[in-house]
């Protein structure tokens, strides 16, 4: 389980179950366990207003360099 945080204000965006190695390019909606973000149409925003992703059908496409992650990643 990893925590995705805003790069500007360090506020939590969501808790996510990441499986496998590599960058966090998009987040599957079914793996988001706790959601702290603000949704404005298809934009996913932090509490401070920083846009961190765009909502698609089955996932959220993450905007690189607008968030940071911490926690442990589950191996395949």
CHARMM internal coordinates of N, CA and C (Angstrom, degrees):
IC EDIT
DIST 1 N 1 CA 1.4500
DIST 1 CA 1 C 1.5300
ANGL 1 N 1 CA 1 C 107.70
DIST 1 C 2 N 1.3148
ANGL 1 CA 1 C 2 N 115.57
DIHE 1 N 1 CA 1 C 2 N 129.50
DIST 2 N 2 CA 1.4642
ANGL 1 C 2 N 2 CA 120.06
DIHE 1 CA 1 C 2 N 2 CA 177.94
DIST 2 CA 2 C 1.5261
ANGL 2 N 2 CA 2 C 109.25
DIHE 1 C 2 N 2 CA 2 C -118.10
DIST 2 C 3 N 1.3099
ANGL 2 CA 2 C 3 N 115.59
DIHE 2 N 2 CA 2 C 3 N 157.76
DIST 3 N 3 CA 1.4523
ANGL 2 C 3 N 3 CA 122.45
DIHE 2 CA 2 C 3 N 3 CA 174.76
DIST 3 CA 3 C 1.5199
ANGL 3 N 3 CA 3 C 108.12
DIHE 2 C 3 N 3 CA 3 C -110.68
DIST 3 C 4 N 1.3226
ANGL 3 CA 3 C 4 N 116.20
DIHE 3 N 3 CA 3 C 4 N 126.54
DIST 4 N 4 CA 1.4619
ANGL 3 C 4 N 4 CA 122.05
DIHE 3 CA 3 C 4 N 4 CA 178.28
DIST 4 CA 4 C 1.5229
ANGL 4 N 4 CA 4 C 106.79
DIHE 3 C 4 N 4 CA 4 C -97.75
DIST 4 C 5 N 1.3418
ANGL 4 CA 4 C 5 N 116.64
DIHE 4 N 4 CA 4 C 5 N 122.93
DIST 5 N 5 CA 1.4655
ANGL 4 C 5 N 5 CA 122.22
DIHE 4 CA 4 C 5 N 5 CA -176.42
DIST 5 CA 5 C 1.5208
ANGL 5 N 5 CA 5 C 110.73
DIHE 4 C 5 N 5 CA 5 C -121.81
DIST 5 C 6 N 1.3163
ANGL 5 CA 5 C 6 N 115.26
DIHE 5 N 5 CA 5 C 6 N 152.22
DIST 6 N 6 CA 1.4645
ANGL 5 C 6 N 6 CA 122.38
DIHE 5 CA 5 C 6 N 6 CA 176.82
DIST 6 CA 6 C 1.5298
ANGL 6 N 6 CA 6 C 109.04
DIHE 5 C 6 N 6 CA 6 C -69.63
DIST 6 C 7 N 1.3142
ANGL 6 CA 6 C 7 N 116.72
DIHE 6 N 6 CA 6 C 7 N 140.00
DIST 7 N 7 CA 1.4614
ANGL 6 C 7 N 7 CA 121.43
DIHE 6 CA 6 C 7 N 7 CA -179.71
DIST 7 CA 7 C 1.5344
ANGL 7 N 7 CA 7 C 110.94
DIHE 6 C 7 N 7 CA 7 C -75.09
DIST 7 C 8 N 1.3430
ANGL 7 CA 7 C 8 N 117.68
DIHE 7 N 7 CA 7 C 8 N -28.14
DIST 8 N 8 CA 1.4629
ANGL 7 C 8 N 8 CA 121.15
DIHE 7 CA 7 C 8 N 8 CA -177.31
DIST 8 CA 8 C 1.5237
ANGL 8 N 8 CA 8 C 112.55
DIHE 7 C 8 N 8 CA 8 C -79.47
DIST 8 C 9 N 1.3428
ANGL 8 CA 8 C 9 N 116.81
DIHE 8 N 8 CA 8 C 9 N -55.06
DIST 9 N 9 CA 1.4665
ANGL 8 C 9 N 9 CA 119.73
DIHE 8 CA 8 C 9 N 9 CA -172.18
DIST 9 CA 9 C 1.5264
ANGL 9 N 9 CA 9 C 113.60
DIHE 8 C 9 N 9 CA 9 C -106.51
DIST 9 C 10 N 1.3329
ANGL 9 CA 9 C 10 N 118.06
DIHE 9 N 9 CA 9 C 10 N -4.30
DIST 10 N 10 CA 1.4651
ANGL 9 C 10 N 10 CA 124.59
DIHE 9 CA 9 C 10 N 10 CA -179.21
DIST 10 CA 10 C 1.5348
ANGL 10 N 10 CA 10 C 112.51
DIHE 9 C 10 N 10 CA 10 C 64.61
DIST 10 C 11 N 1.3253
ANGL 10 CA 10 C 11 N 117.07
DIHE 10 N 10 CA 10 C 11 N 18.97
DIST 11 N 11 CA 1.4660
ANGL 10 C 11 N 11 CA 121.01
DIHE 10 CA 10 C 11 N 11 CA 177.33
DIST 11 CA 11 C 1.5161
ANGL 11 N 11 CA 11 C 111.06
DIHE 10 C 11 N 11 CA 11 C -79.87
DIST 11 C 12 N 1.3383
ANGL 11 CA 11 C 12 N 116.92
DIHE 11 N 11 CA 11 C 12 N 149.87
DIST 12 N 12 CA 1.4603
ANGL 11 C 12 N 12 CA 121.27
DIHE 11 CA 11 C 12 N 12 CA 178.73
DIST 12 CA 12 C 1.5204
ANGL 12 N 12 CA 12 C 110.76
DIHE 11 C 12 N 12 CA 12 C -68.76
DIST 12 C 13 N 1.3303
ANGL 12 CA 12 C 13 N 116.01
DIHE 12 N 12 CA 12 C 13 N 139.74
DIST 13 N 13 CA 1.4563
ANGL 12 C 13 N 13 CA 121.87
DIHE 12 CA 12 C 13 N 13 CA 174.69
DIST 13 CA 13 C 1.5222
ANGL 13 N 13 CA 13 C 109.44
DIHE 12 C 13 N 13 CA 13 C -105.59
DIST 13 C 14 N 1.3303
ANGL 13 CA 13 C 14 N 117.26
DIHE 13 N 13 CA 13 C 14 N -52.18
DIST 14 N 14 CA 1.4557
ANGL 13 C 14 N 14 CA 121.36
DIHE 13 CA 13 C 14 N 14 CA 169.44
DIST 14 CA 14 C 1.5145
ANGL 14 N 14 CA 14 C 111.93
DIHE 13 C 14 N 14 CA 14 C -164.81
DIST 14 C 15 N 1.3357
ANGL 14 CA 14 C 15 N 114.85
DIHE 14 N 14 CA 14 C 15 N 165.00
DIST 15 N 15 CA 1.4586
ANGL 14 C 15 N 15 CA 122.68
DIHE 14 CA 14 C 15 N 15 CA 172.63
DIST 15 CA 15 C 1.5181
ANGL 15 N 15 CA 15 C 106.02
DIHE 14 C 15 N 15 CA 15 C -100.80
DIST 15 C 16 N 1.3414
ANGL 15 CA 15 C 16 N 115.75
DIHE 15 N 15 CA 15 C 16 N 133.41
DIST 16 N 16 CA 1.4579
ANGL 15 C 16 N 16 CA 121.35
DIHE 15 CA 15 C 16 N 16 CA -169.31
DIST 16 CA 16 C 1.5201
ANGL 16 N 16 CA 16 C 109.91
DIHE 15 C 16 N 16 CA 16 C -138.09
DIST 16 C 17 N 1.3217
ANGL 16 CA 16 C 17 N 116.58
DIHE 16 N 16 CA 16 C 17 N 141.30
DIST 17 N 17 CA 1.4569
ANGL 16 C 17 N 17 CA 121.56
DIHE 16 CA 16 C 17 N 17 CA 176.90
DIST 17 CA 17 C 1.5214
ANGL 17 N 17 CA 17 C 108.41
DIHE 16 C 17 N 17 CA 17 C -93.67
DIST 17 C 18 N 1.3477
ANGL 17 CA 17 C 18 N 116.70
DIHE 17 N 17 CA 17 C 18 N 99.54
DIST 18 N 18 CA 1.4639
ANGL 17 C 18 N 18 CA 121.81
DIHE 17 CA 17 C 18 N 18 CA -179.69
DIST 18 CA 18 C 1.5145
ANGL 18 N 18 CA 18 C 108.73
DIHE 17 C 18 N 18 CA 18 C -90.43
DIST 18 C 19 N 1.3202
ANGL 18 CA 18 C 19 N 115.73
DIHE 18 N 18 CA 18 C 19 N 130.79
DIST 19 N 19 CA 1.4622
ANGL 18 C 19 N 19 CA 121.86
DIHE 18 CA 18 C 19 N 19 CA 178.96
DIST 19 CA 19 C 1.5235
ANGL 19 N 19 CA 19 C 108.12
DIHE 18 C 19 N 19 CA 19 C -117.70
DIST 19 C 20 N 1.3136
ANGL 19 CA 19 C 20 N 116.69
DIHE 19 N 19 CA 19 C 20 N 126.71
DIST 20 N 20 CA 1.4616
ANGL 19 C 20 N 20 CA 121.59
DIHE 19 CA 19 C 20 N 20 CA 177.83
DIST 20 CA 20 C 1.5156
ANGL 20 N 20 CA 20 C 112.46
DIHE 19 C 20 N 20 CA 20 C 91.81
DIST 20 C 21 N 1.3258
ANGL 20 CA 20 C 21 N 114.27
DIHE 20 N 20 CA 20 C 21 N 165.05
DIST 21 N 21 CA 1.4539
ANGL 20 C 21 N 21 CA 119.76
DIHE 20 CA 20 C 21 N 21 CA -178.45
DIST 21 CA 21 C 1.5187
ANGL 21 N 21 CA 21 C 110.31
DIHE 20 C 21 N 21 CA 21 C -88.47
DIST 21 C 22 N 1.3038
ANGL 21 CA 21 C 22 N 115.87
DIHE 21 N 21 CA 21 C 22 N 168.97
DIST 22 N 22 CA 1.4558
ANGL 21 C 22 N 22 CA 121.50
DIHE 21 CA 21 C 22 N 22 CA 177.96
DIST 22 CA 22 C 1.5148
ANGL 22 N 22 CA 22 C 112.03
DIHE 21 C 22 N 22 CA 22 C 114.10
DIST 22 C 23 N 1.3129
ANGL 22 CA 22 C 23 N 114.86
DIHE 22 N 22 CA 22 C 23 N 178.14
DIST 23 N 23 CA 1.4630
ANGL 22 C 23 N 23 CA 121.96
DIHE 22 CA 22 C 23 N 23 CA -178.78
DIST 23 CA 23 C 1.5224
ANGL 23 N 23 CA 23 C 110.84
DIHE 22 C 23 N 23 CA 23 C -72.84
DIST 23 C 24 N 1.3012
ANGL 23 CA 23 C 24 N 115.24
DIHE 23 N 23 CA 23 C 24 N 160.92
DIST 24 N 24 CA 1.4564
ANGL 23 C 24 N 24 CA 122.08
DIHE 23 CA 23 C 24 N 24 CA 175.28
DIST 24 CA 24 C 1.5299
ANGL 24 N 24 CA 24 C 107.06
DIHE 23 C 24 N 24 CA 24 C -93.74
DIST 24 C 25 N 1.3301
ANGL 24 CA 24 C 25 N 116.93
DIHE 24 N 24 CA 24 C 25 N 91.28
DIST 25 N 25 CA 1.4564
ANGL 24 C 25 N 25 CA 122.34
DIHE 24 CA 24 C 25 N 25 CA -177.86
DIST 25 CA 25 C 1.5201
ANGL 25 N 25 CA 25 C 111.75
DIHE 24 C 25 N 25 CA 25 C -88.68
DIST 25 C 26 N 1.3327
ANGL 25 CA 25 C 26 N 115.86
DIHE 25 N 25 CA 25 C 26 N -37.83
DIST 26 N 26 CA 1.4527
ANGL 25 C 26 N 26 CA 120.60
DIHE 25 CA 25 C 26 N 26 CA 174.71
DIST 26 CA 26 C 1.5249
ANGL 26 N 26 CA 26 C 108.79
DIHE 25 C 26 N 26 CA 26 C -150.09
DIST 26 C 27 N 1.3244
ANGL 26 CA 26 C 27 N 116.11
DIHE 26 N 26 CA 26 C 27 N 155.65
DIST 27 N 27 CA 1.4610
ANGL 26 C 27 N 27 CA 122.26
DIHE 26 CA 26 C 27 N 27 CA -178.76
DIST 27 CA 27 C 1.5172
ANGL 27 N 27 CA 27 C 109.02
DIHE 26 C 27 N 27 CA 27 C -115.03
DIST 27 C 28 N 1.3271
ANGL 27 CA 27 C 28 N 116.78
DIHE 27 N 27 CA 27 C 28 N 124.94
DIST 28 N 28 CA 1.4575
ANGL 27 C 28 N 28 CA 121.36
DIHE 27 CA 27 C 28 N 28 CA 175.54
DIST 28 CA 28 C 1.5182
ANGL 28 N 28 CA 28 C 108.76
DIHE 27 C 28 N 28 CA 28 C -70.49
DIST 28 C 29 N 1.3203
ANGL 28 CA 28 C 29 N 117.64
DIHE 28 N 28 CA 28 C 29 N 131.99
DIST 29 N 29 CA 1.4630
ANGL 28 C 29 N 29 CA 122.03
DIHE 28 CA 28 C 29 N 29 CA -177.76
DIST 29 CA 29 C 1.5234
ANGL 29 N 29 CA 29 C 111.93
DIHE 28 C 29 N 29 CA 29 C -61.18
DIST 29 C 30 N 1.3253
ANGL 29 CA 29 C 30 N 117.70
DIHE 29 N 29 CA 29 C 30 N -33.38
DIST 30 N 30 CA 1.4689
ANGL 29 C 30 N 30 CA 121.07
DIHE 29 CA 29 C 30 N 30 CA -178.59
DIST 30 CA 30 C 1.5260
ANGL 30 N 30 CA 30 C 112.24
DIHE 29 C 30 N 30 CA 30 C -69.84
DIST 30 C 31 N 1.3358
ANGL 30 CA 30 C 31 N 118.75
DIHE 30 N 30 CA 30 C 31 N -19.17
DIST 31 N 31 CA 1.4653
ANGL 30 C 31 N 31 CA 121.58
DIHE 30 CA 30 C 31 N 31 CA -179.60
DIST 31 CA 31 C 1.5260
ANGL 31 N 31 CA 31 C 113.16
DIHE 30 C 31 N 31 CA 31 C -95.27
DIST 31 C 32 N 1.3315
ANGL 31 CA 31 C 32 N 118.33
DIHE 31 N 31 CA 31 C 32 N -3.96
DIST 32 N 32 CA 1.4684
ANGL 31 C 32 N 32 CA 120.71
DIHE 31 CA 31 C 32 N 32 CA 177.13
DIST 32 CA 32 C 1.5188
ANGL 32 N 32 CA 32 C 107.70
DIHE 31 C 32 N 32 CA 32 C -78.20
DIST 32 C 33 N 1.3272
ANGL 32 CA 32 C 33 N 115.58
DIHE 32 N 32 CA 32 C 33 N 119.76
DIST 33 N 33 CA 1.4650
ANGL 32 C 33 N 33 CA 120.69
DIHE 32 CA 32 C 33 N 33 CA -175.91
DIST 33 CA 33 C 1.5213
ANGL 33 N 33 CA 33 C 112.65
DIHE 32 C 33 N 33 CA 33 C -94.30
DIST 33 C 34 N 1.3230
ANGL 33 CA 33 C 34 N 117.34
DIHE 33 N 33 CA 33 C 34 N -34.38
DIST 34 N 34 CA 1.4642
ANGL 33 C 34 N 34 CA 121.82
DIHE 33 CA 33 C 34 N 34 CA 179.49
DIST 34 CA 34 C 1.5099
ANGL 34 N 34 CA 34 C 108.54
DIHE 33 C 34 N 34 CA 34 C -141.58
DIST 34 C 35 N 1.3211
ANGL 34 CA 34 C 35 N 116.58
DIHE 34 N 34 CA 34 C 35 N 130.00
DIST 35 N 35 CA 1.4603
ANGL 34 C 35 N 35 CA 121.43
DIHE 34 CA 34 C 35 N 35 CA -172.43
DIST 35 CA 35 C 1.5296
ANGL 35 N 35 CA 35 C 109.65
DIHE 34 C 35 N 35 CA 35 C -116.66
DIST 35 C 36 N 1.3415
ANGL 35 CA 35 C 36 N 116.96
DIHE 35 N 35 CA 35 C 36 N 121.59
DIST 36 N 36 CA 1.4689
ANGL 35 C 36 N 36 CA 122.54
DIHE 35 CA 35 C 36 N 36 CA 178.65
DIST 36 CA 36 C 1.5266
ANGL 36 N 36 CA 36 C 111.90
DIHE 35 C 36 N 36 CA 36 C -113.96
DIST 36 C 37 N 1.3222
ANGL 36 CA 36 C 37 N 118.21
DIHE 36 N 36 CA 36 C 37 N 1.13
DIST 37 N 37 CA 1.4653
ANGL 36 C 37 N 37 CA 121.54
DIHE 36 CA 36 C 37 N 37 CA -171.52
DIST 37 CA 37 C 1.5271
ANGL 37 N 37 CA 37 C 112.00
DIHE 36 C 37 N 37 CA 37 C -81.17
DIST 37 C 38 N 1.3187
ANGL 37 CA 37 C 38 N 114.03
DIHE 37 N 37 CA 37 C 38 N 168.02
DIST 38 N 38 CA 1.4602
ANGL 37 C 38 N 38 CA 122.71
DIHE 37 CA 37 C 38 N 38 CA 175.93
DIST 38 CA 38 C 1.5199
ANGL 38 N 38 CA 38 C 106.83
DIHE 37 C 38 N 38 CA 38 C -110.69
DIST 38 C 39 N 1.3295
ANGL 38 CA 38 C 39 N 116.34
DIHE 38 N 38 CA 38 C 39 N 129.78
DIST 39 N 39 CA 1.4686
ANGL 38 C 39 N 39 CA 120.79
DIHE 38 CA 38 C 39 N 39 CA -178.56
DIST 39 CA 39 C 1.5175
ANGL 39 N 39 CA 39 C 109.18
DIHE 38 C 39 N 39 CA 39 C -104.33
DIST 39 C 40 N 1.3256
ANGL 39 CA 39 C 40 N 115.27
DIHE 39 N 39 CA 39 C 40 N 126.83
DIST 40 N 40 CA 1.4602
ANGL 39 C 40 N 40 CA 122.49
DIHE 39 CA 39 C 40 N 40 CA 178.85
DIST 40 CA 40 C 1.5225
ANGL 40 N 40 CA 40 C 106.95
DIHE 39 C 40 N 40 CA 40 C -123.94
DIST 40 C 41 N 1.3405
ANGL 40 CA 40 C 41 N 116.13
DIHE 40 N 40 CA 40 C 41 N 89.94
DIST 41 N 41 CA 1.4596
ANGL 40 C 41 N 41 CA 120.07
DIHE 40 CA 40 C 41 N 41 CA -172.02
DIST 41 CA 41 C 1.5142
ANGL 41 N 41 CA 41 C 108.39
DIHE 40 C 41 N 41 CA 41 C 69.23
DIST 41 C 42 N 1.3356
ANGL 41 CA 41 C 42 N 117.78
DIHE 41 N 41 CA 41 C 42 N -119.79
DIST 42 N 42 CA 1.4646
ANGL 41 C 42 N 42 CA 121.68
DIHE 41 CA 41 C 42 N 42 CA 177.81
DIST 42 CA 42 C 1.5230
ANGL 42 N 42 CA 42 C 112.36
DIHE 41 C 42 N 42 CA 42 C -96.93
DIST 42 C 43 N 1.3254
ANGL 42 CA 42 C 43 N 117.73
DIHE 42 N 42 CA 42 C 43 N -4.12
DIST 43 N 43 CA 1.4689
ANGL 42 C 43 N 43 CA 121.12
DIHE 42 CA 42 C 43 N 43 CA -179.73
DIST 43 CA 43 C 1.5268
ANGL 43 N 43 CA 43 C 110.29
DIHE 42 C 43 N 43 CA 43 C -82.00
DIST 43 C 44 N 1.3228
ANGL 43 CA 43 C 44 N 115.35
DIHE 43 N 43 CA 43 C 44 N 138.53
DIST 44 N 44 CA 1.4535
ANGL 43 C 44 N 44 CA 122.77
DIHE 43 CA 43 C 44 N 44 CA 174.22
DIST 44 CA 44 C 1.5189
ANGL 44 N 44 CA 44 C 106.21
DIHE 43 C 44 N 44 CA 44 C -105.15
DIST 44 C 45 N 1.3381
ANGL 44 CA 44 C 45 N 116.50
DIHE 44 N 44 CA 44 C 45 N 120.30
DIST 45 N 45 CA 1.4634
ANGL 44 C 45 N 45 CA 121.48
DIHE 44 CA 44 C 45 N 45 CA -175.82
DIST 45 CA 45 C 1.5211
ANGL 45 N 45 CA 45 C 111.22
DIHE 44 C 45 N 45 CA 45 C -122.46
DIST 45 C 46 N 1.3232
ANGL 45 CA 45 C 46 N 114.11
DIHE 45 N 45 CA 45 C 46 N 153.33
DIST 46 N 46 CA 1.4583
ANGL 45 C 46 N 46 CA 121.62
DIHE 45 CA 45 C 46 N 46 CA 170.93
DIST 46 CA 46 C 1.5396
ANGL 46 N 46 CA 46 C 107.86
DIHE 45 C 46 N 46 CA 46 C -79.70
DIST 46 C 47 N 1.3086
ANGL 46 CA 46 C 47 N 116.61
DIHE 46 N 46 CA 46 C 47 N 171.90
DIST 47 N 47 CA 1.4661
ANGL 46 C 47 N 47 CA 121.33
DIHE 46 CA 46 C 47 N 47 CA 177.31
DIST 47 CA 47 C 1.5269
ANGL 47 N 47 CA 47 C 111.03
DIHE 46 C 47 N 47 CA 47 C -61.33
DIST 47 C 48 N 1.3378
ANGL 47 CA 47 C 48 N 117.44
DIHE 47 N 47 CA 47 C 48 N -32.34
DIST 48 N 48 CA 1.4681
ANGL 47 C 48 N 48 CA 121.39
DIHE 47 CA 47 C 48 N 48 CA -179.60
DIST 48 CA 48 C 1.5298
ANGL 48 N 48 CA 48 C 112.69
DIHE 47 C 48 N 48 CA 48 C -77.32
DIST 48 C 49 N 1.3333
ANGL 48 CA 48 C 49 N 118.70
DIHE 48 N 48 CA 48 C 49 N -8.74
DIST 49 N 49 CA 1.4524
ANGL 48 C 49 N 49 CA 121.74
DIHE 48 CA 48 C 49 N 49 CA 178.59
DIST 49 CA 49 C 1.5194
ANGL 49 N 49 CA 49 C 114.48
DIHE 48 C 49 N 49 CA 49 C 102.47
DIST 49 C 50 N 1.3203
ANGL 49 CA 49 C 50 N 118.31
DIHE 49 N 49 CA 49 C 50 N -3.84
DIST 50 N 50 CA 1.4552
ANGL 49 C 50 N 50 CA 123.18
DIHE 49 CA 49 C 50 N 50 CA 179.58
DIST 50 CA 50 C 1.5373
ANGL 50 N 50 CA 50 C 109.75
DIHE 49 C 50 N 50 CA 50 C -68.39
DIST 50 C 51 N 1.3346
ANGL 50 CA 50 C 51 N 118.01
DIHE 50 N 50 CA 50 C 51 N 125.86
DIST 51 N 51 CA 1.4648
ANGL 50 C 51 N 51 CA 121.94
DIHE 50 CA 50 C 51 N 51 CA 178.23
DIST 51 CA 51 C 1.5278
ANGL 51 N 51 CA 51 C 108.30
DIHE 50 C 51 N 51 CA 51 C -80.01
DIST 51 C 52 N 1.3468
ANGL 51 CA 51 C 52 N 116.85
DIHE 51 N 51 CA 51 C 52 N 120.72
DIST 52 N 52 CA 1.4620
ANGL 51 C 52 N 52 CA 120.75
DIHE 51 CA 51 C 52 N 52 CA -177.69
DIST 52 CA 52 C 1.5206
ANGL 52 N 52 CA 52 C 113.28
DIHE 51 C 52 N 52 CA 52 C -111.28
DIST 52 C 53 N 1.3286
ANGL 52 CA 52 C 53 N 117.99
DIHE 52 N 52 CA 52 C 53 N -12.33
DIST 53 N 53 CA 1.4591
ANGL 52 C 53 N 53 CA 119.18
DIHE 52 CA 52 C 53 N 53 CA -179.37
DIST 53 CA 53 C 1.5125
ANGL 53 N 53 CA 53 C 112.80
DIHE 52 C 53 N 53 CA 53 C -169.92
DIST 53 C 54 N 1.3324
ANGL 53 CA 53 C 54 N 114.65
DIHE 53 N 53 CA 53 C 54 N 170.07
DIST 54 N 54 CA 1.4586
ANGL 53 C 54 N 54 CA 123.44
DIHE 53 CA 53 C 54 N 54 CA 177.90
DIST 54 CA 54 C 1.5278
ANGL 54 N 54 CA 54 C 107.22
DIHE 53 C 54 N 54 CA 54 C -123.64
DIST 54 C 55 N 1.3294
ANGL 54 CA 54 C 55 N 116.09
DIHE 54 N 54 CA 54 C 55 N 129.41
DIST 55 N 55 CA 1.4616
ANGL 54 C 55 N 55 CA 121.07
DIHE 54 CA 54 C 55 N 55 CA -177.80
DIST 55 CA 55 C 1.5276
ANGL 55 N 55 CA 55 C 110.75
DIHE 54 C 55 N 55 CA 55 C -79.04
DIST 55 C 56 N 1.3197
ANGL 55 CA 55 C 56 N 115.63
DIHE 55 N 55 CA 55 C 56 N 127.19
DIST 56 N 56 CA 1.4628
ANGL 55 C 56 N 56 CA 123.04
DIHE 55 CA 55 C 56 N 56 CA 174.52
DIST 56 CA 56 C 1.5282
ANGL 56 N 56 CA 56 C 106.88
DIHE 55 C 56 N 56 CA 56 C -108.06
DIST 56 C 57 N 1.3375
ANGL 56 CA 56 C 57 N 117.83
DIHE 56 N 56 CA 56 C 57 N -164.94
DIST 57 N 57 CA 1.4594
ANGL 56 C 57 N 57 CA 120.37
DIHE 56 CA 56 C 57 N 57 CA -177.96
DIST 57 CA 57 C 1.5237
ANGL 57 N 57 CA 57 C 112.89
DIHE 56 C 57 N 57 CA 57 C -67.20
DIST 57 C 58 N 1.3415
ANGL 57 CA 57 C 58 N 117.57
DIHE 57 N 57 CA 57 C 58 N -59.35
DIST 58 N 58 CA 1.4568
ANGL 57 C 58 N 58 CA 121.29
DIHE 57 CA 57 C 58 N 58 CA -174.98
DIST 58 CA 58 C 1.5238
ANGL 58 N 58 CA 58 C 113.54
DIHE 57 C 58 N 58 CA 58 C -105.39
DIST 58 C 59 N 1.3183
ANGL 58 CA 58 C 59 N 117.34
DIHE 58 N 58 CA 58 C 59 N -9.05
DIST 59 N 59 CA 1.4564
ANGL 58 C 59 N 59 CA 119.96
DIHE 58 CA 58 C 59 N 59 CA -177.89
DIST 59 CA 59 C 1.5148
ANGL 59 N 59 CA 59 C 110.84
DIHE 58 C 59 N 59 CA 59 C -144.26
DIST 59 C 60 N 1.3391
ANGL 59 CA 59 C 60 N 114.17
DIHE 59 N 59 CA 59 C 60 N 174.16
DIST 60 N 60 CA 1.4608
ANGL 59 C 60 N 60 CA 122.59
DIHE 59 CA 59 C 60 N 60 CA 174.62
DIST 60 CA 60 C 1.5202
ANGL 60 N 60 CA 60 C 106.66
DIHE 59 C 60 N 60 CA 60 C -113.48
DIST 60 C 61 N 1.3240
ANGL 60 CA 60 C 61 N 117.02
DIHE 60 N 60 CA 60 C 61 N 119.53
DIST 61 N 61 CA 1.4609
ANGL 60 C 61 N 61 CA 121.76
DIHE 60 CA 60 C 61 N 61 CA 178.28
DIST 61 CA 61 C 1.5173
ANGL 61 N 61 CA 61 C 107.61
DIHE 60 C 61 N 61 CA 61 C -79.82
DIST 61 C 62 N 1.3287
ANGL 61 CA 61 C 62 N 116.65
DIHE 61 N 61 CA 61 C 62 N 115.89
DIST 62 N 62 CA 1.4546
ANGL 61 C 62 N 62 CA 122.28
DIHE 61 CA 61 C 62 N 62 CA -174.83
DIST 62 CA 62 C 1.5239
ANGL 62 N 62 CA 62 C 110.68
DIHE 61 C 62 N 62 CA 62 C -83.55
DIST 62 C 63 N 1.3365
ANGL 62 CA 62 C 63 N 115.70
DIHE 62 N 62 CA 62 C 63 N 139.50
DIST 63 N 63 CA 1.4634
ANGL 62 C 63 N 63 CA 123.00
DIHE 62 CA 62 C 63 N 63 CA 175.55
DIST 63 CA 63 C 1.5226
ANGL 63 N 63 CA 63 C 107.59
DIHE 62 C 63 N 63 CA 63 C -86.74
DIST 63 C 64 N 1.3084
ANGL 63 CA 63 C 64 N 117.42
DIHE 63 N 63 CA 63 C 64 N 116.47
DIST 64 N 64 CA 1.4574
ANGL 63 C 64 N 64 CA 121.69
DIHE 63 CA 63 C 64 N 64 CA -176.60
DIST 64 CA 64 C 1.5323
ANGL 64 N 64 CA 64 C 111.12
DIHE 63 C 64 N 64 CA 64 C -64.28
DIST 64 C 65 N 1.3205
ANGL 64 CA 64 C 65 N 116.77
DIHE 64 N 64 CA 64 C 65 N 149.35
DIST 65 N 65 CA 1.4677
ANGL 64 C 65 N 65 CA 126.10
DIHE 64 CA 64 C 65 N 65 CA 177.58
DIST 65 CA 65 C 1.5289
ANGL 65 N 65 CA 65 C 112.63
DIHE 64 C 65 N 65 CA 65 C 69.19
DIST 65 C 66 N 1.3391
ANGL 65 CA 65 C 66 N 118.83
DIHE 65 N 65 CA 65 C 66 N 17.63
DIST 66 N 66 CA 1.4673
ANGL 65 C 66 N 66 CA 121.55
DIHE 65 CA 65 C 66 N 66 CA 175.01
DIST 66 CA 66 C 1.5176
ANGL 66 N 66 CA 66 C 111.15
DIHE 65 C 66 N 66 CA 66 C -115.77
DIST 66 C 67 N 1.3377
ANGL 66 CA 66 C 67 N 117.09
DIHE 66 N 66 CA 66 C 67 N -1.43
DIST 67 N 67 CA 1.4561
ANGL 66 C 67 N 67 CA 121.39
DIHE 66 CA 66 C 67 N 67 CA -178.29
DIST 67 CA 67 C 1.5219
ANGL 67 N 67 CA 67 C 109.36
DIHE 66 C 67 N 67 CA 67 C -146.84
DIST 67 C 68 N 1.3237
ANGL 67 CA 67 C 68 N 115.54
DIHE 67 N 67 CA 67 C 68 N 165.26
DIST 68 N 68 CA 1.4566
ANGL 67 C 68 N 68 CA 121.79
DIHE 67 CA 67 C 68 N 68 CA 173.87
DIST 68 CA 68 C 1.5159
ANGL 68 N 68 CA 68 C 107.42
DIHE 67 C 68 N 68 CA 68 C -136.13
DIST 68 C 69 N 1.3431
ANGL 68 CA 68 C 69 N 116.52
DIHE 68 N 68 CA 68 C 69 N 157.74
DIST 69 N 69 CA 1.4505
ANGL 68 C 69 N 69 CA 120.85
DIHE 68 CA 68 C 69 N 69 CA -178.80
DIST 69 CA 69 C 1.5155
ANGL 69 N 69 CA 69 C 110.48
DIHE 68 C 69 N 69 CA 69 C -122.12
DIST 69 C 70 N 1.3253
ANGL 69 CA 69 C 70 N 115.21
DIHE 69 N 69 CA 69 C 70 N 151.88
DIST 70 N 70 CA 1.4608
ANGL 69 C 70 N 70 CA 121.02
DIHE 69 CA 69 C 70 N 70 CA 174.12
DIST 70 CA 70 C 1.5113
ANGL 70 N 70 CA 70 C 107.66
DIHE 69 C 70 N 70 CA 70 C -146.14
DIST 70 C 71 N 1.3046
ANGL 70 CA 70 C 71 N 116.78
DIHE 70 N 70 CA 70 C 71 N 153.05
DIST 71 N 71 CA 1.4562
ANGL 70 C 71 N 71 CA 121.95
DIHE 70 CA 70 C 71 N 71 CA -179.10
DIST 71 CA 71 C 1.5127
ANGL 71 N 71 CA 71 C 111.06
DIHE 70 C 71 N 71 CA 71 C 120.19
DIST 71 C 72 N 1.3404
ANGL 71 CA 71 C 72 N 115.96
DIHE 71 N 71 CA 71 C 72 N -168.86
DIST 72 N 72 CA 1.4444
ANGL 71 C 72 N 72 CA 120.66
DIHE 71 CA 71 C 72 N 72 CA -177.60
DIST 72 CA 72 C 1.5278
ANGL 72 N 72 CA 72 C 110.90
DIHE 71 C 72 N 72 CA 72 C -107.43
DIST 72 C 73 N 1.3291
ANGL 72 CA 72 C 73 N 115.33
DIHE 72 N 72 CA 72 C 73 N 143.60
DIST 73 N 73 CA 1.4571
ANGL 72 C 73 N 73 CA 122.08
DIHE 72 CA 72 C 73 N 73 CA -178.36
DIST 73 CA 73 C 1.5285
ANGL 73 N 73 CA 73 C 107.85
DIHE 72 C 73 N 73 CA 73 C -102.34
DIST 73 C 74 N 1.3316
ANGL 73 CA 73 C 74 N 116.39
DIHE 73 N 73 CA 73 C 74 N 132.66
DIST 74 N 74 CA 1.4557
ANGL 73 C 74 N 74 CA 121.96
DIHE 73 CA 73 C 74 N 74 CA 178.80
DIST 74 CA 74 C 1.5181
ANGL 74 N 74 CA 74 C 109.48
DIHE 73 C 74 N 74 CA 74 C -75.71
DIST 74 C 75 N 1.3465
ANGL 74 CA 74 C 75 N 116.60
DIHE 74 N 74 CA 74 C 75 N 132.15
DIST 75 N 75 CA 1.4588
ANGL 74 C 75 N 75 CA 120.79
DIHE 74 CA 74 C 75 N 75 CA 178.72
DIST 75 CA 75 C 1.5262
ANGL 75 N 75 CA 75 C 109.58
DIHE 74 C 75 N 75 CA 75 C -84.21
DIST 75 C 76 N 1.3242
ANGL 75 CA 75 C 76 N 115.82
DIHE 75 N 75 CA 75 C 76 N 150.92
DIST 76 N 76 CA 1.4793
ANGL 75 C 76 N 76 CA 120.84
DIHE 75 CA 75 C 76 N 76 CA 177.85
DIST 76 CA 76 C 1.4956
ANGL 76 N 76 CA 76 C 111.49
DIHE 75 C 76 N 76 CA 76 C -71.70
END
COOR INIT
IC SEED 1 N 1 CA 1 C
IC BUILD
